[in-house]
Amino acid sequence: MNGEIVGSIFVVEGNEDTAKLRLLIVDPKARGLGLGSQLVKECINFSRRVGYKKLVMDE
C-alpha cells in the first residue's frame, strides 16, 4: 500500500499432496480492501501450479 507491506500469508508443505495455509495477516489500515481474499487466491493458484491436490487451513 503506497510501497508499504500491509499483508502477509504463508503456504507450507503438509505432505506430498497437501499444502497448508498459515498465518494470514492484514494490517488494520488495509482491512476491508479485499487484500486478504487476494492473498488467499494467490496461495490457491500457487498450490495448483506446483502440483498440490489439496490446500487446508493449518491449525
C-alpha distance matrix in Angstrom:
0.0 3.8 5.3 5.0 6.4 6.5 9.2 12.4 15.7 19.1 21.9 25.2 28.7 31.0 33.9 34.8 33.9 31.3 27.7 26.2 22.7 21.8 19.3 16.5 14.1 11.2 10.2 12.1 9.6 7.8 11.4 13.1 10.6 12.4 10.1 13.2 15.4 13.6 13.8 17.4 18.3 17.2 19.4 22.2 22.1 22.1 25.0 27.0 26.6 28.0 30.8 30.2 32.2 30.6 27.3 27.8 25.9 27.0 28.9
3.8 0.0 3.8 5.6 8.6 9.7 12.7 15.6 19.0 22.1 25.0 28.2 31.6 34.1 36.9 37.7 37.0 34.5 30.9 29.5 26.2 25.2 22.7 20.1 17.6 14.8 13.4 15.1 12.1 11.1 14.7 16.4 13.8 15.8 13.7 16.9 19.0 16.9 17.2 20.9 21.5 20.1 22.5 25.3 24.8 24.8 27.9 29.7 29.0 30.4 33.4 33.1 35.3 33.9 30.7 31.3 29.6 30.5 32.4
5.3 3.8 0.0 3.8 6.7 9.2 11.9 14.1 17.5 20.3 23.1 26.1 29.5 32.2 34.9 35.6 35.2 32.9 29.2 28.0 24.9 23.8 21.4 19.3 17.0 14.8 13.7 16.2 13.9 12.7 16.3 18.4 15.9 17.2 14.5 17.3 19.5 17.1 16.7 20.5 21.2 19.2 21.3 24.4 23.8 23.2 26.3 28.4 27.4 28.4 31.6 31.5 34.0 32.7 29.6 30.3 28.7 29.2 31.4
5.0 5.6 3.8 0.0 3.8 6.1 9.2 11.7 15.4 18.3 21.4 24.3 27.9 30.4 33.4 34.5 34.1 31.5 27.7 26.1 22.9 21.3 18.6 16.6 13.9 11.9 10.4 13.1 11.2 10.5 14.1 16.7 14.8 16.2 13.2 15.5 18.3 16.5 15.5 19.2 20.5 18.8 20.4 23.7 23.7 22.9 25.7 28.1 27.5 28.3 31.3 30.7 33.1 31.5 28.1 28.5 26.5 26.8 28.6
6.4 8.6 6.7 3.8 0.0 3.8 5.9 7.9 11.6 14.5 17.7 20.6 24.2 26.6 29.6 30.8 30.5 27.8 24.0 22.3 19.2 17.6 14.9 13.1 10.6 9.2 8.6 12.0 11.2 9.9 12.8 15.7 14.1 14.7 11.2 12.8 15.8 14.1 12.5 16.0 17.7 16.0 17.1 20.5 20.8 19.9 22.4 25.0 24.6 25.2 28.1 27.3 29.7 28.0 24.6 24.8 22.8 23.0 24.9
6.5 9.7 9.2 6.1 3.8 0.0 3.8 7.1 10.7 14.2 17.5 20.6 24.2 26.2 29.4 30.9 30.2 27.2 23.6 21.4 18.0 16.3 13.4 11.0 8.1 5.8 5.1 8.4 8.0 6.5 9.1 12.3 11.2 11.9 8.7 10.1 13.4 12.5 11.2 14.4 16.5 15.5 16.6 19.7 20.6 20.1 22.3 24.9 25.0 25.8 28.3 27.1 29.2 27.1 23.5 23.3 21.0 21.5 23.1
9.2 12.7 11.9 9.2 5.9 3.8 0.0 3.8 7.1 10.6 13.9 17.0 20.7 22.5 25.8 27.3 26.5 23.5 19.8 17.7 14.2 12.7 10.1 7.5 5.4 4.3 6.1 9.6 10.3 8.0 9.4 12.2 11.3 10.9 7.3 7.5 10.9 10.2 8.0 11.0 13.5 12.5 13.1 16.3 17.5 16.9 18.8 21.6 22.0 22.6 24.9 23.5 25.5 23.3 19.7 19.6 17.4 17.9 19.8
12.4 15.6 14.1 11.7 7.9 7.1 3.8 0.0 3.8 7.0 10.4 13.4 17.1 19.1 22.3 23.9 23.4 20.4 16.6 14.5 11.3 9.7 7.4 5.8 5.2 6.6 9.0 12.5 13.8 11.7 12.4 15.1 14.3 13.1 9.5 8.6 11.6 10.8 7.6 9.9 12.7 11.3 10.9 14.4 15.8 14.6 16.2 19.3 19.7 19.8 22.1 20.7 22.9 20.7 17.1 17.0 15.0 15.2 17.3
15.7 19.0 17.5 15.4 11.6 10.7 7.1 3.8 0.0 3.8 6.9 10.1 13.7 15.5 18.7 20.4 19.7 16.6 12.9 10.8 7.6 6.4 5.4 4.4 6.4 8.8 11.9 15.0 16.7 14.3 14.3 16.5 15.9 13.9 10.7 8.7 10.8 10.4 6.7 7.7 10.8 9.6 8.1 11.5 13.4 12.1 13.0 16.3 17.1 17.0 19.0 17.2 19.3 17.1 13.5 13.4 11.6 11.8 14.4
19.1 22.1 20.3 18.3 14.5 14.2 10.6 7.0 3.8 0.0 3.8 6.4 10.1 12.2 15.3 17.0 16.8 13.8 10.1 8.2 6.0 5.0 5.8 7.0 9.5 12.4 15.4 18.5 20.4 18.1 18.0 20.1 19.6 17.3 14.2 12.0 13.6 13.2 9.4 9.4 12.2 10.6 8.0 11.3 13.2 11.1 11.3 15.0 15.7 14.8 16.7 14.8 17.2 15.2 11.8 11.8 10.5 10.1 13.0
21.9 25.0 23.1 21.4 17.7 17.5 13.9 10.4 6.9 3.8 0.0 3.8 6.9 9.2 12.0 13.5 13.1 10.2 6.5 5.5 4.7 6.0 8.5 9.6 12.8 15.5 18.8 21.7 23.6 21.0 20.7 22.3 21.6 18.9 16.2 13.9 14.5 14.0 10.6 9.6 11.6 10.1 6.7 9.2 11.2 8.9 8.1 11.9 12.9 11.6 13.2 11.1 13.6 11.8 8.8 9.5 9.4 9.3 12.8
25.2 28.2 26.1 24.3 20.6 20.6 17.0 13.4 10.1 6.4 3.8 0.0 3.8 6.3 9.2 11.0 11.5 8.9 5.7 5.2 6.7 7.4 10.3 12.4 15.5 18.6 21.7 24.6 26.7 24.4 24.0 25.8 25.3 22.6 19.9 17.4 18.1 17.8 14.4 13.2 15.2 13.6 10.1 12.0 13.9 11.2 9.6 13.3 14.2 12.0 13.1 10.9 13.5 11.9 9.6 10.1 10.3 9.1 12.4
28.7 31.6 29.5 27.9 24.2 24.2 20.7 17.1 13.7 10.1 6.9 3.8 0.0 3.8 5.6 7.3 8.4 6.5 4.6 6.0 9.0 10.4 13.7 15.8 19.0 22.2 25.3 28.2 30.3 27.9 27.3 28.9 28.4 25.4 23.0 20.5 20.7 20.4 17.2 15.6 17.1 15.7 12.1 13.0 14.8 12.1 9.6 12.7 13.8 11.0 11.3 8.9 11.5 10.5 9.3 10.2 11.5 10.3 13.5
31.0 34.1 32.2 30.4 26.6 26.2 22.5 19.1 15.5 12.2 9.2 6.3 3.8 0.0 3.8 7.0 7.7 5.2 4.9 5.6 9.3 10.8 14.4 16.7 20.1 23.4 26.7 29.2 31.6 29.3 28.3 29.7 29.6 26.6 24.5 21.5 21.6 21.9 19.0 16.7 18.4 17.8 14.0 14.3 16.6 14.6 11.5 14.3 16.1 13.5 12.8 9.7 11.2 9.5 8.8 8.6 10.2 8.8 11.4
33.9 36.9 34.9 33.4 29.6 29.4 25.8 22.3 18.7 15.3 12.0 9.2 5.6 3.8 0.0 3.8 5.6 5.2 6.9 9.0 12.7 14.5 18.1 20.3 23.7 26.9 30.2 32.7 35.1 32.7 31.7 33.0 32.7 29.5 27.5 24.7 24.4 24.5 21.7 19.4 20.5 19.8 16.1 16.0 17.8 15.7 12.4 14.4 16.0 13.0 11.7 9.1 10.4 9.9 10.5 11.2 13.4 12.3 14.8
34.8 37.7 35.6 34.5 30.8 30.9 27.3 23.9 20.4 17.0 13.5 11.0 7.3 7.0 3.8 0.0 3.8 6.0 8.1 11.2 14.7 17.0 20.6 22.4 25.8 28.8 32.1 34.8 36.9 34.2 33.4 34.5 33.8 30.5 28.6 26.0 25.4 25.1 22.5 20.3 20.8 19.8 16.5 15.9 17.0 14.9 11.6 12.9 14.1 10.9 9.2 7.4 9.0 9.9 11.4 13.1 15.9 15.4 18.2
33.9 37.0 35.2 34.1 30.5 30.2 26.5 23.4 19.7 16.8 13.1 11.5 8.4 7.7 5.6 3.8 0.0 3.8 7.0 10.3 13.5 16.5 20.1 21.4 25.0 27.7 31.3 33.7 35.8 32.9 31.8 32.5 31.9 28.4 26.8 24.3 23.2 23.1 21.0 18.3 18.5 18.0 14.8 13.5 14.8 13.5 9.8 10.5 12.5 10.2 7.6 4.9 5.3 6.4 8.8 10.9 14.2 14.6 17.6
31.3 34.5 32.9 31.5 27.8 27.2 23.5 20.4 16.6 13.8 10.2 8.9 6.5 5.2 5.2 6.0 3.8 0.0 3.8 6.7 9.9 12.9 16.6 17.9 21.6 24.4 27.9 30.2 32.5 29.7 28.5 29.3 29.0 25.5 23.9 21.1 20.3 20.5 18.2 15.5 16.2 16.0 12.5 11.5 13.6 12.4 8.7 10.4 12.8 10.9 9.1 5.5 6.1 4.7 5.7 7.3 10.4 10.9 14.0
27.7 30.9 29.2 27.7 24.0 23.6 19.8 16.6 12.9 10.1 6.5 5.7 4.6 4.9 6.9 8.1 7.0 3.8 0.0 3.8 6.7 9.6 13.2 14.5 18.1 20.9 24.4 26.9 29.0 26.3 25.3 26.4 25.9 22.7 20.8 18.0 17.6 17.7 15.0 12.6 13.7 13.2 9.5 9.4 11.7 10.0 6.9 9.7 11.9 10.0 9.6 6.3 8.2 6.3 4.8 6.4 8.7 9.0 12.6
26.2 29.5 28.0 26.1 22.3 21.4 17.7 14.5 10.8 8.2 5.5 5.2 6.0 5.6 9.0 11.2 10.3 6.7 3.8 0.0 3.8 6.2 10.0 11.6 15.2 18.2 21.7 24.0 26.5 24.0 22.8 24.1 24.1 21.1 19.1 16.0 16.1 16.7 13.8 11.4 13.5 13.3 9.6 10.3 13.2 11.8 9.3 12.5 14.7 13.3 13.3 10.0 11.3 8.5 5.6 4.9 5.6 5.4 9.1
22.7 26.2 24.9 22.9 19.2 18.0 14.2 11.3 7.6 6.0 4.7 6.7 9.0 9.3 12.7 14.7 13.5 9.9 6.7 3.8 0.0 3.8 7.1 8.0 11.7 14.6 18.1 20.4 22.7 20.3 19.1 20.4 20.4 17.5 15.5 12.3 12.7 13.5 10.5 8.2 11.0 11.0 7.6 9.0 12.2 11.2 9.7 13.0 15.1 14.4 15.0 12.1 13.4 10.4 6.8 6.0 4.9 5.7 9.3
21.8 25.2 23.8 21.3 17.6 16.3 12.7 9.7 6.4 5.0 6.0 7.4 10.4 10.8 14.5 17.0 16.5 12.9 9.6 6.2 3.8 0.0 3.8 6.1 9.4 12.8 16.0 18.4 21.0 19.0 18.0 19.9 20.3 17.8 15.5 12.3 13.8 14.7 11.3 10.0 13.4 13.1 10.1 12.3 15.3 14.0 13.0 16.5 18.2 17.3 18.2 15.4 17.0 14.0 10.4 8.9 6.5 5.6 8.2
19.3 22.7 21.4 18.6 14.9 13.4 10.1 7.4 5.4 5.8 8.5 10.3 13.7 14.4 18.1 20.6 20.1 16.6 13.2 10.0 7.1 3.8 0.0 3.8 6.1 9.8 12.6 15.1 17.8 16.3 15.4 17.9 18.4 16.6 14.0 11.1 13.5 14.4 11.0 10.8 14.5 14.1 11.8 14.5 17.2 16.1 15.8 19.3 20.7 20.0 21.4 18.8 20.5 17.6 13.9 12.3 9.4 8.5 10.0
16.5 20.1 19.3 16.6 13.1 11.0 7.5 5.8 4.4 7.0 9.6 12.4 15.8 16.7 20.3 22.4 21.4 17.9 14.5 11.6 8.0 6.1 3.8 0.0 3.8 6.8 10.2 12.5 15.0 13.0 12.0 14.2 14.7 12.8 10.3 7.3 10.0 11.1 8.1 8.2 12.0 12.1 10.6 13.2 15.8 15.3 15.6 18.7 20.2 20.2 21.7 19.3 20.8 17.9 14.1 13.0 10.2 10.7 12.4
14.1 17.6 17.0 13.9 10.6 8.1 5.4 5.2 6.4 9.5 12.8 15.5 19.0 20.1 23.7 25.8 25.0 21.6 18.1 15.2 11.7 9.4 6.1 3.8 0.0 3.8 6.6 9.2 11.7 10.3 9.8 12.8 13.3 12.4 9.7 7.7 11.3 12.1 9.6 10.8 14.3 14.2 13.5 16.4 18.6 18.0 18.9 21.9 23.1 23.2 25.0 22.9 24.5 21.7 17.9 16.7 13.8 14.0 15.2
11.2 14.8 14.8 11.9 9.2 5.8 4.3 6.6 8.8 12.4 15.5 18.6 22.2 23.4 26.9 28.8 27.7 24.4 20.9 18.2 14.6 12.8 9.8 6.8 3.8 0.0 3.8 6.3 8.2 6.5 6.3 9.6 10.0 9.9 7.3 6.5 10.3 11.1 9.5 11.5 14.5 14.6 14.9 17.6 19.4 19.3 20.7 23.4 24.4 25.0 26.9 25.1 26.6 23.9 20.2 19.3 16.6 17.3 18.5
10.2 13.4 13.7 10.4 8.6 5.1 6.1 9.0 11.9 15.4 18.8 21.7 25.3 26.7 30.2 32.1 31.3 27.9 24.4 21.7 18.1 16.0 12.6 10.2 6.6 3.8 0.0 3.8 5.5 5.4 6.5 10.3 10.9 12.0 9.7 9.9 13.6 14.1 12.9 15.2 18.0 17.9 18.4 21.2 22.8 22.7 24.2 26.9 27.7 28.3 30.4 28.7 30.3 27.7 23.9 23.0 20.1 20.5 21.4
12.1 15.1 16.2 13.1 12.0 8.4 9.6 12.5 15.0 18.5 21.7 24.6 28.2 29.2 32.7 34.8 33.7 30.2 26.9 24.0 20.4 18.4 15.1 12.5 9.2 6.3 3.8 0.0 3.8 5.4 5.2 8.7 10.4 12.2 11.1 11.3 14.6 15.8 15.2 17.2 19.8 20.3 20.9 23.4 25.2 25.4 26.8 29.4 30.4 31.2 33.1 31.2 32.4 29.6 25.9 24.7 21.6 22.3 22.7
9.6 12.1 13.9 11.2 11.2 8.0 10.3 13.8 16.7 20.4 23.6 26.7 30.3 31.6 35.1 36.9 35.8 32.5 29.0 26.5 22.7 21.0 17.8 15.0 11.7 8.2 5.5 3.8 0.0 3.8 5.8 8.6 9.3 12.0 11.0 12.5 15.5 16.0 16.0 18.5 20.6 20.9 22.1 24.6 25.9 26.3 28.1 30.5 31.2 32.3 34.4 32.8 34.2 31.7 28.0 27.2 24.4 25.3 26.1
7.8 11.1 12.7 10.5 9.9 6.5 8.0 11.7 14.3 18.1 21.0 24.4 27.9 29.3 32.7 34.2 32.9 29.7 26.3 24.0 20.3 19.0 16.3 13.0 10.3 6.5 5.4 5.4 3.8 0.0 3.8 6.5 6.2 8.5 7.3 9.2 12.1 12.3 12.6 15.2 17.0 17.4 18.9 21.2 22.3 22.9 24.9 27.0 27.7 29.0 31.1 29.7 31.0 28.7 25.1 24.6 22.2 23.4 24.7
11.4 14.7 16.3 14.1 12.8 9.1 9.4 12.4 14.3 18.0 20.7 24.0 27.3 28.3 31.7 33.4 31.8 28.5 25.3 22.8 19.1 18.0 15.4 12.0 9.8 6.3 6.5 5.2 5.8 3.8 0.0 3.8 5.5 7.2 7.1 7.8 10.4 11.8 12.3 14.1 16.1 17.2 18.4 20.3 21.9 22.9 24.4 26.4 27.6 29.0 30.6 28.9 29.8 27.2 23.6 22.8 20.2 21.8 22.7
13.1 16.4 18.4 16.7 15.7 12.3 12.2 15.1 16.5 20.1 22.3 25.8 28.9 29.7 33.0 34.5 32.5 29.3 26.4 24.1 20.4 19.9 17.9 14.2 12.8 9.6 10.3 8.7 8.6 6.5 3.8 0.0 3.8 5.7 7.6 8.6 9.9 11.6 13.2 14.5 15.9 17.6 19.1 20.4 21.9 23.4 24.9 26.5 27.9 29.6 31.0 29.3 29.9 27.4 24.0 23.4 21.2 23.2 24.3
10.6 13.8 15.9 14.8 14.1 11.2 11.3 14.3 15.9 19.6 21.6 25.3 28.4 29.6 32.7 33.8 31.9 29.0 25.9 24.1 20.4 20.3 18.4 14.7 13.3 10.0 10.9 10.4 9.3 6.2 5.5 3.8 0.0 3.8 5.6 8.1 9.0 9.5 11.6 13.6 14.3 15.6 17.8 19.1 20.0 21.6 23.6 24.9 25.9 27.9 29.6 28.3 29.1 27.0 23.8 23.7 21.9 24.1 25.6
12.4 15.8 17.2 16.2 14.7 11.9 10.9 13.1 13.9 17.3 18.9 22.6 25.4 26.6 29.5 30.5 28.4 25.5 22.7 21.1 17.5 17.8 16.6 12.8 12.4 9.9 12.0 12.2 12.0 8.5 7.2 5.7 3.8 0.0 3.8 5.6 5.3 6.2 8.7 10.2 10.7 12.4 14.5 15.5 16.6 18.4 20.1 21.4 22.6 24.7 26.1 24.8 25.5 23.3 20.2 20.4 18.9 21.4 23.2
10.1 13.7 14.5 13.2 11.2 8.7 7.3 9.5 10.7 14.2 16.2 19.9 23.0 24.5 27.5 28.6 26.8 23.9 20.8 19.1 15.5 15.5 14.0 10.3 9.7 7.3 9.7 11.1 11.0 7.3 7.1 7.6 5.6 3.8 0.0 3.8 5.5 5.0 6.1 8.7 9.8 10.5 12.5 14.3 15.3 16.4 18.4 20.1 21.0 22.7 24.5 23.3 24.4 22.4 19.1 19.3 17.7 19.7 21.8
13.2 16.9 17.3 15.5 12.8 10.1 7.5 8.6 8.7 12.0 13.9 17.4 20.5 21.5 24.7 26.0 24.3 21.1 18.0 16.0 12.3 12.3 11.1 7.3 7.7 6.5 9.9 11.3 12.5 9.2 7.8 8.6 8.1 5.6 3.8 0.0 3.8 5.4 5.1 6.3 8.6 9.9 10.8 12.5 14.3 15.4 16.6 18.6 20.0 21.4 22.9 21.1 22.1 19.6 16.1 15.9 14.1 16.1 18.1
15.4 19.0 19.5 18.3 15.8 13.4 10.9 11.6 10.8 13.6 14.5 18.1 20.7 21.6 24.4 25.4 23.2 20.3 17.6 16.1 12.7 13.8 13.5 10.0 11.3 10.3 13.6 14.6 15.5 12.1 10.4 9.9 9.0 5.3 5.5 3.8 0.0 3.8 5.5 5.2 6.2 8.6 9.9 10.6 12.3 14.2 15.3 16.7 18.4 20.2 21.3 19.7 20.2 18.0 14.9 15.2 14.1 16.8 19.1
13.6 16.9 17.1 16.5 14.1 12.5 10.2 10.8 10.4 13.2 14.0 17.8 20.4 21.9 24.5 25.1 23.1 20.5 17.7 16.7 13.5 14.7 14.4 11.1 12.1 11.1 14.1 15.8 16.0 12.3 11.8 11.6 9.5 6.2 5.0 5.4 3.8 0.0 3.8 5.5 5.1 6.2 8.7 9.9 10.5 12.2 14.2 15.5 16.4 18.5 20.2 19.1 20.2 18.5 15.6 16.6 15.9 18.4 21.1
13.8 17.2 16.7 15.5 12.5 11.2 8.0 7.6 6.7 9.4 10.6 14.4 17.2 19.0 21.7 22.5 21.0 18.2 15.0 13.8 10.5 11.3 11.0 8.1 9.6 9.5 12.9 15.2 16.0 12.6 12.3 13.2 11.6 8.7 6.1 5.1 5.5 3.8 0.0 3.8 5.5 5.1 6.4 8.8 10.0 10.5 12.3 14.4 15.3 16.7 18.6 17.3 18.8 16.9 13.7 14.6 13.6 15.6 18.4
17.4 20.9 20.5 19.2 16.0 14.4 11.0 9.9 7.7 9.4 9.6 13.2 15.6 16.7 19.4 20.3 18.3 15.5 12.6 11.4 8.2 10.0 10.8 8.2 10.8 11.5 15.2 17.2 18.5 15.2 14.1 14.5 13.6 10.2 8.7 6.3 5.2 5.5 3.8 0.0 3.8 5.4 5.1 6.3 8.7 9.8 10.5 12.5 14.2 15.6 16.7 14.9 15.9 13.7 10.5 11.2 10.6 13.2 16.1
18.3 21.5 21.2 20.5 17.7 16.5 13.5 12.7 10.8 12.2 11.6 15.2 17.1 18.4 20.5 20.8 18.5 16.2 13.7 13.5 11.0 13.4 14.5 12.0 14.3 14.5 18.0 19.8 20.6 17.0 16.1 15.9 14.3 10.7 9.8 8.6 6.2 5.1 5.5 3.8 0.0 3.8 5.4 5.0 6.2 8.5 9.8 10.7 12.3 14.4 15.5 14.4 15.2 13.7 11.3 13.0 13.4 16.2 19.3
17.2 20.1 19.2 18.8 16.0 15.5 12.5 11.3 9.6 10.6 10.1 13.6 15.7 17.8 19.8 19.8 18.0 16.0 13.2 13.3 11.0 13.1 14.1 12.1 14.2 14.6 17.9 20.3 20.9 17.4 17.2 17.6 15.6 12.4 10.5 9.9 8.6 6.2 5.1 5.4 3.8 0.0 3.8 5.4 5.1 6.0 8.5 9.9 10.4 12.3 14.3 13.7 15.4 14.4 12.0 14.1 14.5 16.7 20.1
19.4 22.5 21.3 20.4 17.1 16.6 13.1 10.9 8.1 8.0 6.7 10.1 12.1 14.0 16.1 16.5 14.8 12.5 9.5 9.6 7.6 10.1 11.8 10.6 13.5 14.9 18.4 20.9 22.1 18.9 18.4 19.1 17.8 14.5 12.5 10.8 9.9 8.7 6.4 5.1 5.4 3.8 0.0 3.8 5.4 5.0 6.0 8.6 9.8 10.7 12.3 11.0 12.9 11.5 8.7 10.8 11.4 13.3 16.8
22.2 25.3 24.4 23.7 20.5 19.7 16.3 14.4 11.5 11.3 9.2 12.0 13.0 14.3 16.0 15.9 13.5 11.5 9.4 10.3 9.0 12.3 14.5 13.2 16.4 17.6 21.2 23.4 24.6 21.2 20.3 20.4 19.1 15.5 14.3 12.5 10.6 9.9 8.8 6.3 5.0 5.4 3.8 0.0 3.8 5.5 5.2 6.3 8.7 10.2 10.8 9.4 10.3 9.2 7.2 9.9 11.5 14.1 17.6
22.1 24.8 23.8 23.7 20.8 20.6 17.5 15.8 13.4 13.2 11.2 13.9 14.8 16.6 17.8 17.0 14.8 13.6 11.7 13.2 12.2 15.3 17.2 15.8 18.6 19.4 22.8 25.2 25.9 22.3 21.9 21.9 20.0 16.6 15.3 14.3 12.3 10.5 10.0 8.7 6.2 5.1 5.4 3.8 0.0 3.8 5.5 5.2 6.2 8.8 10.1 10.1 11.5 11.5 10.3 13.5 15.2 17.5 21.2
22.1 24.8 23.2 22.9 19.9 20.1 16.9 14.6 12.1 11.1 8.9 11.2 12.1 14.6 15.7 14.9 13.5 12.4 10.0 11.8 11.2 14.0 16.1 15.3 18.0 19.3 22.7 25.4 26.3 22.9 22.9 23.4 21.6 18.4 16.4 15.4 14.2 12.2 10.5 9.8 8.5 6.0 5.0 5.5 3.8 0.0 3.8 5.4 5.1 6.3 8.7 8.9 11.4 11.6 10.3 13.4 15.0 16.6 20.4
25.0 27.9 26.3 25.7 22.4 22.3 18.8 16.2 13.0 11.3 8.1 9.6 9.6 11.5 12.4 11.6 9.8 8.7 6.9 9.3 9.7 13.0 15.8 15.6 18.9 20.7 24.2 26.8 28.1 24.9 24.4 24.9 23.6 20.1 18.4 16.6 15.3 14.2 12.3 10.5 9.8 8.5 6.0 5.2 5.5 3.8 0.0 3.8 5.5 5.4 6.3 5.3 7.9 8.0 7.1 10.6 12.8 14.4 18.2
27.0 29.7 28.4 28.1 25.0 24.9 21.6 19.3 16.3 15.0 11.9 13.3 12.7 14.3 14.4 12.9 10.5 10.4 9.7 12.5 13.0 16.5 19.3 18.7 21.9 23.4 26.9 29.4 30.5 27.0 26.4 26.5 24.9 21.4 20.1 18.6 16.7 15.5 14.4 12.5 10.7 9.9 8.6 6.3 5.2 5.4 3.8 0.0 3.8 5.5 5.2 5.6 7.0 8.4 8.9 12.7 15.4 17.4 21.1
26.6 29.0 27.4 27.5 24.6 25.0 22.0 19.7 17.1 15.7 12.9 14.2 13.8 16.1 16.0 14.1 12.5 12.8 11.9 14.7 15.1 18.2 20.7 20.2 23.1 24.4 27.7 30.4 31.2 27.7 27.6 27.9 25.9 22.6 21.0 20.0 18.4 16.4 15.3 14.2 12.3 10.4 9.8 8.7 6.2 5.1 5.5 3.8 0.0 3.8 5.5 7.7 10.1 11.9 12.2 15.8 18.3 19.9 23.7
28.0 30.4 28.4 28.3 25.2 25.8 22.6 19.8 17.0 14.8 11.6 12.0 11.0 13.5 13.0 10.9 10.2 10.9 10.0 13.3 14.4 17.3 20.0 20.2 23.2 25.0 28.3 31.2 32.3 29.0 29.0 29.6 27.9 24.7 22.7 21.4 20.2 18.5 16.7 15.6 14.4 12.3 10.7 10.2 8.8 6.3 5.4 5.5 3.8 0.0 3.8 6.1 9.4 11.3 11.7 15.2 17.7 18.7 22.4
30.8 33.4 31.6 31.3 28.1 28.3 24.9 22.1 19.0 16.7 13.2 13.1 11.3 12.8 11.7 9.2 7.6 9.1 9.6 13.3 15.0 18.2 21.4 21.7 25.0 26.9 30.4 33.1 34.4 31.1 30.6 31.0 29.6 26.1 24.5 22.9 21.3 20.2 18.6 16.7 15.5 14.3 12.3 10.8 10.1 8.7 6.3 5.2 5.5 3.8 0.0 3.8 6.3 9.1 10.7 14.2 17.3 18.5 22.1
30.2 33.1 31.5 30.7 27.3 27.1 23.5 20.7 17.2 14.8 11.1 10.9 8.9 9.7 9.1 7.4 4.9 5.5 6.3 10.0 12.1 15.4 18.8 19.3 22.9 25.1 28.7 31.2 32.8 29.7 28.9 29.3 28.3 24.8 23.3 21.1 19.7 19.1 17.3 14.9 14.4 13.7 11.0 9.4 10.1 8.9 5.3 5.6 7.7 6.1 3.8 0.0 3.8 5.6 7.2 10.6 13.8 15.0 18.5
32.2 35.3 34.0 33.1 29.7 29.2 25.5 22.9 19.3 17.2 13.6 13.5 11.5 11.2 10.4 9.0 5.3 6.1 8.2 11.3 13.4 17.0 20.5 20.8 24.5 26.6 30.3 32.4 34.2 31.0 29.8 29.9 29.1 25.5 24.4 22.1 20.2 20.2 18.8 15.9 15.2 15.4 12.9 10.3 11.5 11.4 7.9 7.0 10.1 9.4 6.3 3.8 0.0 3.8 7.1 10.2 13.9 15.6 18.8
30.6 33.9 32.7 31.5 28.0 27.1 23.3 20.7 17.1 15.2 11.8 11.9 10.5 9.5 9.9 9.9 6.4 4.7 6.3 8.5 10.4 14.0 17.6 17.9 21.7 23.9 27.7 29.6 31.7 28.7 27.2 27.4 27.0 23.3 22.4 19.6 18.0 18.5 16.9 13.7 13.7 14.4 11.5 9.2 11.5 11.6 8.0 8.4 11.9 11.3 9.1 5.6 3.8 0.0 3.8 6.5 10.3 12.2 15.3
27.3 30.7 29.6 28.1 24.6 23.5 19.7 17.1 13.5 11.8 8.8 9.6 9.3 8.8 10.5 11.4 8.8 5.7 4.8 5.6 6.8 10.4 13.9 14.1 17.9 20.2 23.9 25.9 28.0 25.1 23.6 24.0 23.8 20.2 19.1 16.1 14.9 15.6 13.7 10.5 11.3 12.0 8.7 7.2 10.3 10.3 7.1 8.9 12.2 11.7 10.7 7.2 7.1 3.8 0.0 3.8 7.0 9.3 12.7
27.8 31.3 30.3 28.5 24.8 23.3 19.6 17.0 13.4 11.8 9.5 10.1 10.2 8.6 11.2 13.1 10.9 7.3 6.4 4.9 6.0 8.9 12.3 13.0 16.7 19.3 23.0 24.7 27.2 24.6 22.8 23.4 23.7 20.4 19.3 15.9 15.2 16.6 14.6 11.2 13.0 14.1 10.8 9.9 13.5 13.4 10.6 12.7 15.8 15.2 14.2 10.6 10.2 6.5 3.8 0.0 3.8 6.2 9.2
25.9 29.6 28.7 26.5 22.8 21.0 17.4 15.0 11.6 10.5 9.4 10.3 11.5 10.2 13.4 15.9 14.2 10.4 8.7 5.6 4.9 6.5 9.4 10.2 13.8 16.6 20.1 21.6 24.4 22.2 20.2 21.2 21.9 18.9 17.7 14.1 14.1 15.9 13.6 10.6 13.4 14.5 11.4 11.5 15.2 15.0 12.8 15.4 18.3 17.7 17.3 13.8 13.9 10.3 7.0 3.8 0.0 3.8 6.5
27.0 30.5 29.2 26.8 23.0 21.5 17.9 15.2 11.8 10.1 9.3 9.1 10.3 8.8 12.3 15.4 14.6 10.9 9.0 5.4 5.7 5.6 8.5 10.7 14.0 17.3 20.5 22.3 25.3 23.4 21.8 23.2 24.1 21.4 19.7 16.1 16.8 18.4 15.6 13.2 16.2 16.7 13.3 14.1 17.5 16.6 14.4 17.4 19.9 18.7 18.5 15.0 15.6 12.2 9.3 6.2 3.8 0.0 3.8
28.9 32.4 31.4 28.6 24.9 23.1 19.8 17.3 14.4 13.0 12.8 12.4 13.5 11.4 14.8 18.2 17.6 14.0 12.6 9.1 9.3 8.2 10.0 12.4 15.2 18.5 21.4 22.7 26.1 24.7 22.7 24.3 25.6 23.2 21.8 18.1 19.1 21.1 18.4 16.1 19.3 20.1 16.8 17.6 21.2 20.4 18.2 21.1 23.7 22.4 22.1 18.5 18.8 15.3 12.7 9.2 6.5 3.8 0.0
